[in-house]
């Protein structure tokens, strides 16, 4: 019986030793940030609903949003939003045919990370 897979090929199942290119990290983080935004939207809609129910509820939500934990959550959501936005713009630019080469993809990923870090730091300063 003939095997469908060559049994002599190397198999690396240790995820800690796999070296991914920067473009892979950009793509993976873009997907993760989208998931974070989806989950965060539920939390923020709940807070918005609570704030509209009464004046007392509004004051409770306002007081809660002033706590360090809430600020950290808001900063995390804003960080995910900013990274997702910048990476999404990169995808739109690539859809126009710009930066589709391997070198262009790597440069685009570096620009995404650099721009995102600057924006995330700025929004952190703004929140705190």
MOGI-V519754 format. One record per helix or strand. SS is the DSSP state (H for helix, E for strand). FROM is the first residue (numbers start at 1). LEN is the number of residues. If there is no record, write none. Layout:
SS;FROM;LEN + SS;FROM;LEN
This chain:
H;22;32 + H;55;11 + H;68;28 + H;102;26
